[in-house]
Structures are given as C-alpha cells and as structure tokens.
Amino acid sequence: MTPIQAATSAETEAIEEMLTVSGYSKTAINYYINKPHMGQIPDADIISEMTGTCGDTMGIYIKMDNGVVGDAKYQVMGCAGAISAAMAVVDLIKGKDLDFARSIDDGTVYKVLQEIPVKKHHCIQLAVKTLHKALDTHRLQRSA
C-alpha cells in the first residue's frame, strides 16, 4: 500500500487488531488510521521540525488566526505512536492561544491518547518537543 492508496476495510481491521494487541487505545488507533491533521500548511506562520532518537521525524505547521491557532498539521515519518501523538497535539492546540499550546506536556497528550505501549511514550515526547521547539523559535523571531 503506497501512502496515497486507501486501505481496504479488511486491511484497516487487521491494523486495528494488531495495534489493539500491541497496547494502543481505540482513540490512538483512530488517530493513526484517519490521520486527521497530517500534512502541510503552505502559508504557515510557525514551522519546525525534529527527529527523535528512534529516527522518527516530525514537522509541525501552525497557522495563526487572531491570536489563536487557526489550523495546525504535522508531517510525520514514523510509527503509529508518533502519528497518533502528533494528531492528538493538534486537537489540543487548535482554537487555543500560544501560551496554552506551550503548556501542553507529555501527560496532557497521554490523557488524550488514553493508552499507548510504554515503549512508545518517547513518541509523545517527540510530538510535544516539536511543538515546543516551534513555539520557542516563533517567540525568538518575534522578539528579535
């Protein structure tokens, strides 16, 4: 299956079963399968990228709208944990100001995901660090 091909129903069911057995919650699995905030924003106001110790790479794109996050997307090359964590971060920050976005931490994202395997908790850290790096860079650029 190439990235632009849609999974068949049987393939989706097999993925769901595998991730459930691996310790992912329904919420995390839905984020991974649907990828609601995957992509880029060409005219983003804030952009950053990070690569985790595992090799997963994330880019975040944030478009501001009257002082709040109007839209945000992640581009993720990584596993189900990385993708689901990134998608959860976007749901947490959309419609919120940058101070609220900066307050997001690993525990906040974990609560949204409800459960992912312990060996994948670093994926949550990567999604949060990518967000924080973007916000820190934005703050530095604005104060310069």
N, C-alpha and C positions, 0 to 999 in steps of 0.2 A: 504494500500500500504506500503510495507516494503521498507527500504532505497535502497535495491538492485533491486526492481522492477521498471520498467519504467512506467511512467504514460501513459495512453491511450490518444489519441487525444482529446476525449471528456473531460477527466479529466483535461488535460492541458488547454483547452479552458475555463473550469469552474474556474480554478485557475487564469488564466489571467483576466477573467471578475471580479472576486472577488477583486483582487489586484488593478485593474483599478478603481473600485468603491471606494476602500479604499484610493486612492490618490497616487498610485505608477505610475511612468512613464513607458513607454514601455522598456526603457533601463534597469531600475531597475528590471522589471518583467523578462526580458530576462536573466539577471544575476541570478536571483533566480531560474528560471526554468532550465537553462542549466548548472549552477554551473561550469563554465569552469576552475576554479582554485581551486576546492575543493579537498582536500586530504592531503597526507603527502609526504615529500621527505625524504627517509630513510637516506641519507648521507648529510643532510642539514648542512650548515656551521653556520647558525644562527637559533635559535629556541626560541620561547617564548610563553607564554600562559597568558590569563587574563579572569576573569569572571566579567561581568558588574553588575551594581546594580539591573538589572532586572533578573539576573540569567543566561543570555546568556553567553556561554563560547566559546572562540576562541583560537586556537593555530596557530601560523604562522611559516612557514618553508621557509628559504631562502637559495638558492644555488648560490654562487658567481661564476663568470666566468671572469677572467682577470679584476678584479676591478669593475665589474658591476653585477647587479642582473641578473643572467642567467635564474633562474626559481624561482618561489615562489608559495606557496599554503597555503591556510587556511583550517583548520579543524574547522567547526562551528557547535555548538549545539545551535540553536537559530531560530529566526523568519526570515521572508522574508527580513526585513530591515537589519538585521545583516548579512545575507548571501550576499545580493546584495552589501552592503558596502564593505565587505571583498573582493569580486570579483573585484570591482572597484579599490580598493587599489592595487591589483596585477597588473592590467592593467597599472596603473600609474607608478609602480616602475620597471617593467621588462625592462631590457636593460639600466637602469639608474644606476648611482653610488649611494653610500650610503648617500652622502651629499644631493643629490636631494631627495632621499627617506625620509630623515629626514625633508625636507622642506614641505612634504605633510601635509596638515591640513584639518580640517573638511570641510572648504569651498571648497577646491580643490575637495574632494570626492563628495560633494553635487553637484558641477557643472557637474561631470561625470554622476551622477545618474539622474540629471535634476529635479526629484521630488520624494519625499517620504513623508508619513504623518508626520506632526510636532511631533507627539508622538513617532516617530521612529528616530528622529535625534540623540538620545543617541546611537543608533546602529552605526552611522557613527563615533561618538566619540570613541566607543569601538574598532572599526577596526583600527582607527588611533593610539589610545593609545597602542594597542597590537603591532603594527608596531614600534612605538617609544620605547617601553619597550625592544623589541628585539634588536633594534639598539643601545640603551644605554648599554644594557648588553654586547653586542658584543664589543663596544668601551672600556668598562671597562676591559674585558677579554684581549683585545689586549694590553692595556697599563699596565697591571699587570706584 
